[in-house]
Amino acid sequence: MTATATTVRADCAADPAGALTFDLAPAAAPGPEAVLLLRRRGAAGSRPGGTVRLPLSRSAPGRLRAVLPHSTVLPEGRWDAYVEEPGTERTLTVEPGLRDLRALVDRTPATGTATISSRVPYPTLDGRLAVRCWLRAPHAEAGAVRLGPSGMTVEGVLYGVTAGEGAVVEARLPGDPAQLHRVPLTASGGPGGFAFTLPYAPLVTAPVREEQLRQLWLVPSAGADAVRISRILDDVWSRKKSFVYPGRPAADGVSAAPCYTDDNDLCVRLTPGDPAAA
């Protein structure tokens, strides 16, 4: 590459199986050993398994291609993309180009799938290309969220485990095991389908002086390990700010609303104040 090049642009495409193709338009041809480097963000990137190197091959004049097969396991997290030329000190930042993620919309794996993997390329706030990866075993995929005047109803699909006798959903306040509320889980729709209705009032078990996030976990049967309820089987890498639900009264001076975290996990947010005044 040229001595002044510090970035390269990449178009991305996903297929229904979860493979990702990266088509790069570099300023100049890199050396024959150049690779597309995916590095897990944070300290995990320097640990074993924290980097993945994908060989680059010429796909068209002025274009290079790398493929991340669906069979390549990426631990859950955010992975930043670079172009690396072994034997040199150059590691180039990759900028996002076109992203064709239509194959990821409304994915429906077989419900018996033991491990659900999802990878979504996205642009970071500072203009770099990254890949958000999820790896859940088992997994509870949130679907429609319907709001009522005093609570919410959620439908979804359970993967890798079957709901049985005593199945419930737990609304947990992290760090305070005493603040736990359970509601029954019911079957809904096709294989693996589930639904539950969660009233807001029972979540207010103590004064709410600052925002609280109640995590939602699905317990598939009495005594079974709980499964986090999330929405990861589509092309949305972060639902926190793009899926915003209105608040409803939960108690005097407390409002409640469904919300998603940075990791697309479903929660209920309790907030001091009157939702009608917001």
N, C-alpha and C positions, 0 to 999 in steps of 0.2 A: 504494500500500500504506500501511498505518498507519504513523505516525511511529515506533512502538516495535517494529515487526516487524523481525527480523534474520534469520529463517530461513523457509523454505517447504518443505513436504513433497511428495515426488514418488513416485508409483508407476511402475514400469518394466515393459515387456513387450518381448520379442524375437520376431521372426518367423524362419522357417527360412532366409531369404535373408541375415539379418544386420542388418536394420533394427531400430532401437530406438525405442519410443514412450514418452514421458515425460508422465504425467498429473499435473498439479500442483493442489494445493488451497491457494491463497494466502489469507492473512488478509483481504486486500481486493484489489479489481481493480487491477492495475498500469496504467500508461499504455499507449496504443496502440502505442508503439514498443518495449515491453519484449521481451526475448529470453532464451532459455535459453543461457547461455554455458558452453562447455566449454573449459577452459584446461589445456594440457599442464603437468604438474608440473615444477618446477625452472626452470632458466634458459631452457629451450626454450620456455616459455610466453610469453616476451617477444620471441621471434624470429618472423619471417614464417612463417605456417602454424601458429603455436603456440596460436591460439584459433579456435574455430568458434562462430558465432552462429546459433541456430535460432529462427525466429519462433514466437511463442506465439499460439495462437488459442483462442477459447472453444469447448469441446467439450460442456459441460453447465453448468447453473447452478452457479456456484462452482468450476468446473473449467477449467483451461487445459491445452492440449496442445502439445507440440513433438515433431517427428519427426526422427530422424537417419537419412536414407536409407542403404541399403547401398552406394550408389554414391559416397557421400561418403568420401573417403580420409582416415583419421586416421593419422599416423605412430605407430609403436610407442611405447608408454609408458602412463603413468597420467594420466588427464584428470579434473580436478575440476569439479564442476557448480556454477553460480551462476545467479541471476536478475539481469539487468542492465537498468536503465532508462536508456537514452541521454539525456543532457541533465541527469542528476542525479548525485549522488555516491553513490547507494545501489547496492550490489552485495550481494545477499542470498545467504547460504549455503543450499544445498539439502540437506535431510535425506532419507535413504532411507525409502521406504514399502514397499509390497508389491512383490516382484520376481518376475514370471512369466517364467522362463527355460527352460521345458520344451522350447521349440523348439531350444535349443542343445545338448541332451543327445544325444550320439552322432551329431554331424553327420558326413555323408559326402559332401563335395564330389566332383565328377568329378576323377579323378586327373590329367587333363590340364590342370587349372586352373593357370595360370602363377603366380598370386599368391594366397596364402591369407590371408584377413582374418578376424579374430575380435575381437568386442567384448563384454565381460561387465560389466554394472553391478554394483557391490559397495559395501558399507558400509565406510568407513575406520575405523581404531581409535578415532578421536575423533568418530565419529558423523556423518560427512558422506557424501554420495553422490559416487561417482567411477566412472569407466569404465576398465577395463583393456583396452588395445588391443594386438593383435599384427598384424604385417604381415610375412609371410615369403614369399620367392620365391627358390628353391623351398623346400619344407618337408618334413620327415620327422616324421610324427605317431607318437608312441609309443602302443602299445596295451597288451596284456597283458604284465605283468612276472612271470615265474615264477622262484621261487628254488629253487636246488639246494643240496646240502651244501657245494659249493666254488665256486659261481658263479651266474650268472643267465642266463635266456633271455628275449629281448624280441621281440615281434612288433609290426609297425606298418605304416603305409602311406606311400608316397613320392608327393609331389605336385609337378608341374611339371618333373619330370625322370625319365628312365628308368634303372634300374640296368642296368649292362652288364658286360662282361668286366673283371675286376679289382676289382669292387665290394667294399669293406671297411668296417668300423666301426673308428674310432680312439678309444682312450681316452687323452686328453691331460691332462698336468699343466700348467696355465697357467704361463707364465714359465720352463718348463724343457723345451725341445724334445727333449732327450735321453730324457726319460721318456715314451715313446710306445709303445703296444701296439696291434697290429692283429689283428682276427679277420675271417674271411670273412663276407660277406653272402650269404644265400640267399633265393630266392623263396618266398613263403608266401601261401596264400589266393588272393584275387581280384586284379584289376588293381592294380598298384602295391604289392602286399603284399610285405613283407620280414620276415626273421627273422635273429637272430644269437645265438650263445651266447658269453658272456664269462666265462672263468675268472678268479678273483680273484688267485690266486698270482702270475701274471706281472706284475701291477700293482705289486707290492712289489719295486722294483728298487734301493731304498736304504733306510736306516733311516727309519722313520716316527715322528718324535718329537712331532708335533702333527697335528691333523686335516688331511687332504688331500681335495680334491674333484677327481676325474678326470672331465673333460668328455667327453661321448660325441658324436662326429661321424660322419656317414655320408658316405663318398666313393663316389659312384654308379658311377664307372668310373676306370680308371687315368688319372691326370693331371687329373681333373675337380676343380672346387671342392667343398670339403666343405660339408655341410649339417648344421646343429645338430639333434639329436634332442630333441624337446619334446612336450608334451601340451597342446594349446591348443583342440582342437575339442570343447569341452563347456562346462558352466556353472560350472566351478571356476576362480576368478580367481587362487587361490594354493594350490598343492598342497604347499608346503614342510612345513607342520605337519599337514596333514590326511591325507597319504599317507606313513606311516612304516613302513619295512620292517625286519625283524630283521637283526642282524649275523650274519655267518658267519666262521669263521677263514680268514684269507688267508695268514698266515705266523705264525711264533712271535711272540706278543705283538701281533699286528695283526688287527683285524677289518675286514670290508668289508660294505657294504650299499648297495643302490640308494637314491637320494634325488632329490628335485626341488629346484630353486632357487626364489628369489622370482619368477623369470620363467617358471617351469614347464619349465625345461630339465632333461633327465634327466642324472644324474651317478652316479658311484660314490664313496661316502665311505669313506676309509680312516682308521681311528681306532686309536691305541695302546691296547692293553688286550685282555683276554680277553672275547669276547662272552658266554660262558657265565656270567661274573660280573656282567654288567650287569643 
